[in-house]
Amino acid sequence: MGKIKSAVITVIVALATLALFLFGVVSCDLPDGVHRYNSILSNIHLGSELSGDAYTTLLPEGVITAEEYAFTVAEESDKADEYRDTYVASESGAYYVERDVLSSYGSSDAAAFAALAEDVAADAEILSSRFATRNYTSYAVSVVDGCAIRVAVPTNFTYAAYTGSDLSSVSADIATATSAISYLTLGGELTLRNTTRSIGWTDSVTSAQAGDEHATTTYNVIDARYDITDIISGISYYSLGGSYAVKVDLTSTGEDEISRATAAIASSDDTYIRFYVGETSVINLTCESQMTGSSFYIQVSDEETARNYASVLGSVAQGDALNCVYSYDEVIYGTSSSGMNAAMFTAIAALVIFVALAVFAIARYKKLGLMFALMALLFSSAMIAVIYLVGVTLTIAGVFTALLTFALFAVSNFWTYESVRSETLLGKTIQASVKQGYKNLLSALLEVHIVILVISVMLALIGVGEVAACGLILLIGTVASYVLYWFSRFMWYVTMSPARDKYKFCGYSREAIEDYE
């Protein structure tokens, strides 16, 4: 390859790589002074330790906070005496419980509070399992004073949203977190309903609210002899080709019941089977004809909704209904548990590691080190772009995993450089040294990458939450490391071709061989 062609290819690759890196990591205000460009990196969703939690406190029916009680009593309103007579304080005084609720648990206040605490603790375990199936990188479910449950999920803000640079996505992220909490904390059993009276086996299942003239009465379409666990064997999240659905698997009894119900519903005025959790309608199945088979799919609009539906319906379909019906006032959005600037400090730490490796490479390998720094920029840009496109939520563990894959890429190249150096010192030409150096390490590097690739696939497929996310990042980084390792080999060939001295290149030179004739 000639010098001009080599220079042209090098310049094109360098400019393209720099452009990709700048678009990937640099955010800036646009010249119009109104709009702002947010980089790809700043649009990657972050875990709770980098972007904060959305949390709330669930109160069982008949439980109020001490603040609400104190406010009402202090105001000496019409309800002050009623509150004094109606509520009993918990042991810590943080919550007050209606006497009627306590009386349903036991004859004495102490025994009733203990029984209530057992129900709340059992509900916390059910909620924890629901949030676990939601595939969050992190979440928290804890019992408070035996009378309430505190739940927290990641806001999943992007860095741009977290810092206020992208307000358009803030409301969407808030709505997503709030919706998840709303659905996953639903209490009550799962029932399948329809508004046509003649279809129902059960006479008195209704969603009508007292005093609401517009409320709709619904009827259970499943034979009263059967429990929901006799009908449905499982409900799960399903996606294919950008479409999202809730998959419902049926038992043999369920196949017969659904076939019977859908045959009647398809010819009625209301062609829906309505899935209720307690008295909340969650999702509808359209029945335009009789349905047969061991499973069916209910399509929904987006991934988040599908996961929410699958988590709560899958739980109650297995009989894990909550013992209490819970309510909450608002969802609160807290800052990062690692500090307001945790994301920025994490990015700075990654940048320091990158610069340190680039400086080391340049100092030891000269022009070849510059080429490594260029490939490292390309590796970083590729990682950022793929993580964004795949939609991985980035946590501190995820950043550490990405740095491990960068280390894999760096070690692979440095190991090869040293192998080439050892061949050069034996007196071979640079071309021969490069060929033999790569050949020496081909098998070892391939095995290392394959082993790490297998581990990453196992973590991504078997793990959940943060483990699965780290597995996916490891997979992306391992593939990028191996592909760019060979692209580095190509760039070495491009930059090496114009060299005049075939025995000296980028700080490599063979030992002088004396003539003893």
Secondary structure, 3 states (H helix, E strand, C coil): CCHHHHHHHHHHHHHHHHHHHHHHHCCEECCCCCCEECCCHHHCEECHHHHCEEEEEEEECCEEEHHHHHHHHHCCCCCHHHHHHHEEECCCCCEEEEHHHHHCCCCCHHHHHHHHHHHHHHHHHHHHHHHHHCCCCCCEEEEECCCEEEEEEECCCEHHHHCCCCHHHHHHHHHHHHHHHHHHCCCCCEEEEECCCCCCCCCCCCCCCCCCCCCCCCEECCCCCCCHHHHEEEEEEEEECCEEEEEEEECHHHHHHHHHHHHHHHCCCCCEEEEEECCEEEEEEECCCCCCCCEEEEEECCHHHHHHHHHHHHHHHCCCCCCCCEECCCCEECCCCCCCCHHHHHHHHHHHHHHHHHHHHHHHHCHHHHHHHHHHHHHHHHHHHHHHHHCCCECHHHHHHHHHHHHHHHHHHHHHHHHHHHHHCCCCCHHHHHHHHHHHHHHHHHHHHHHHHHHHHHHHHHCCCHHHHHHHHHHHHHHHHHHHHHHHHHHHHHHHCCCCCCCEECCEECCCCCCCC
